[in-house]
């Protein structure tokens, strides 16, 4: 599946799930939730340096003070490269990749501080997906955003990535909540 088709499917699923959950609830419309999500992301990115273009040669500035690069035209993902990994260590289609993550809800980002993070840190087993093979449930469930850094970087990279709900965990799409993830990828021998 192409990225655009996959995004369209995720969006339709999110809208359908949201319509079901809000049919009996007059609290907020989907459009209002999307506006709030944009506000949360903009609030976080206002405290960061942001580059609107990916470097043509994909040589990214790295480290804790590196900029966040916008990864798509819609502004649903922004990536900060902490460690660019080993040159030439590229991922292949359908390759099984393991990853560890910590994530923070950007809805709770206030005064330049992130809330407590959660994820499968060192004490838990790494999660996995098959790169760009969204026909496999384990890859599909994680959403597009988790895999996107590997479109640009080697497998052993470490990144922070802002992911809006459209590209996040599929079971959370209807929550319309953006997260900041710190991702570390690896192969198993």
C-alpha positions in Angstrom: 0.0 0.0 0.0 1.2 3.5 -0.7 1.6 6.0 2.2 -1.2 8.2 0.9 -3.6 5.3 0.7 -2.6 4.1 4.1 -3.1 7.6 5.5 -6.5 7.8 3.9 -7.5 4.5 5.4 -6.3 5.6 8.9 -8.3 8.9 8.5 -11.5 7.1 7.5 -11.1 4.6 10.4 -10.6 7.5 12.8 -13.6 9.4 11.5 -15.7 6.3 11.7 -14.6 5.4 15.2 -15.1 9.0 16.3 -18.6 9.2 14.8 -19.5 6.0 16.7 -18.1 7.3 20.0 -19.5 10.8 19.7 -23.0 9.9 18.4 -24.3 9.9 21.9 -22.0 12.6 23.2 -22.4 16.3 22.4 -19.1 17.3 24.0 -16.7 18.0 21.0 -16.8 17.5 17.3 -14.1 15.8 15.3 -13.1 19.2 13.9 -12.8 20.6 17.4 -10.6 17.7 18.4 -8.4 18.1 15.4 -8.0 21.8 16.2 -7.0 21.0 19.8 -4.5 18.4 18.5 -2.9 21.1 16.2 -2.7 23.4 19.2 -0.9 20.8 21.3 1.6 20.1 18.6 2.1 23.8 17.9 2.6 24.5 21.6 5.4 21.9 21.8 7.0 23.0 18.5 7.0 26.6 19.5 9.7 25.7 22.0 11.8 23.8 19.4 13.7 24.7 16.3 11.8 23.5 13.3 12.9 22.9 9.7 10.2 22.6 7.1 12.3 20.7 4.6 14.2 17.4 4.9 17.8 17.9 3.8 18.1 16.9 0.1 21.1 14.6 1.0 19.3 13.3 4.1 22.3 14.4 6.2 20.5 15.5 9.3 21.7 17.7 12.2 21.9 15.4 15.2 21.8 15.7 19.0 19.6 16.9 21.8 19.6 20.5 20.3 18.9 19.3 16.7 15.9 20.8 14.9 12.6 19.0 14.3 12.2 18.2 10.6 8.7 18.2 9.1 8.3 14.8 7.5 5.1 15.3 5.5 3.2 18.1 3.7 0.3 17.9 6.2 2.5 18.5 9.2 1.4 15.3 11.0 5.0 14.2 11.9 8.1 16.0 12.9 11.4 14.2 13.6 14.5 15.2 15.6 17.5 13.0 15.0 19.4 12.2 18.1 21.8 9.6 16.6 21.8 9.1 12.8 23.0 5.5 13.1 25.5 3.6 10.9 25.7 4.7 7.3 24.6 1.9 5.0 22.6 0.1 7.6 19.4 0.5 5.7 16.2 -1.4 6.3 14.7 -3.6 3.6 11.0 -4.0 2.7 9.2 -6.5 5.1 12.3 -6.8 7.3 11.4 -7.4 10.9 12.6 -4.5 13.0 12.5 -4.3 16.8 12.1 -1.0 18.6 11.9 0.5 22.0 10.0 3.7 22.8 9.0 6.2 25.4 6.2 8.5 24.6 4.7 11.6 26.1 1.3 13.1 25.5 1.6 16.5 24.1 -1.8 17.4 25.5 0.0 17.5 28.9 3.0 19.5 27.7 3.1 22.7 29.8 5.7 25.4 30.6 8.4 23.7 28.5 8.0 20.4 30.5 6.9 17.0 29.3 4.7 14.8 31.5 5.9 11.4 32.7 6.6 9.2 29.8 5.5 5.6 29.2 6.6 2.8 26.8 8.5 -0.4 26.5 11.7 0.9 28.0 14.7 -1.3 29.0 12.7 -3.4 31.5 10.2 -4.6 28.9 10.6 -6.6 25.7 11.0 -4.6 22.5 8.0 -4.3 20.1 8.4 -5.1 16.4 7.0 -4.5 13.0 7.7 -5.6 9.4 8.9 -2.5 7.6 6.4 -1.0 5.2 4.3 -4.2 5.2 1.0 -3.0 6.6 -0.9 -6.1 5.6 0.6 -7.7 8.7 -1.5 -6.8 11.8 1.6 -6.2 14.0 2.8 -3.6 11.6 -0.6 -2.0 10.9 -1.4 -1.6 14.7 1.6 0.6 15.3 0.7 3.1 12.7 2.7 4.7 10.0 4.6 7.2 12.3 6.7 4.6 14.1 8.2 3.3 10.9 8.6 6.7 9.1 12.1 7.6 10.4 13.5 4.4 8.7 12.5 6.0 5.4 15.5 8.4 5.9 17.8 6.8 8.5 19.7 3.5 9.2 18.2 0.9 11.4 20.3 1.8 14.4 19.2 5.4 14.6 17.6 7.1 17.6 15.0 9.8 17.1 12.4 11.9 18.8 9.3 12.1 16.6 6.0 14.1 17.1 3.2 12.0 15.7 -0.4 13.2 15.3 -3.2 10.7 15.9 -3.7 10.0 12.1 -0.3 8.3 12.1 -0.2 6.9 15.6 -1.4 3.6 17.1 -4.4 2.5 15.2 -6.5 1.7 18.3 -5.9 5.2 19.6 -6.7 7.1 16.3 -10.1 8.2 17.5 -8.6 9.8 20.7 -7.1 12.5 18.4 -4.2 13.0 20.7 -0.6 13.7 19.5 2.5 12.1 21.2 6.2 12.7 21.3 8.1 9.4 20.9 11.7 8.6 21.5 12.5 5.6 19.3 15.4 3.2 19.2 15.5 0.6 16.4 17.4 -2.7 16.2 17.7 -6.0 14.4 17.7 -9.3 16.2 20.5 -11.7 15.3 
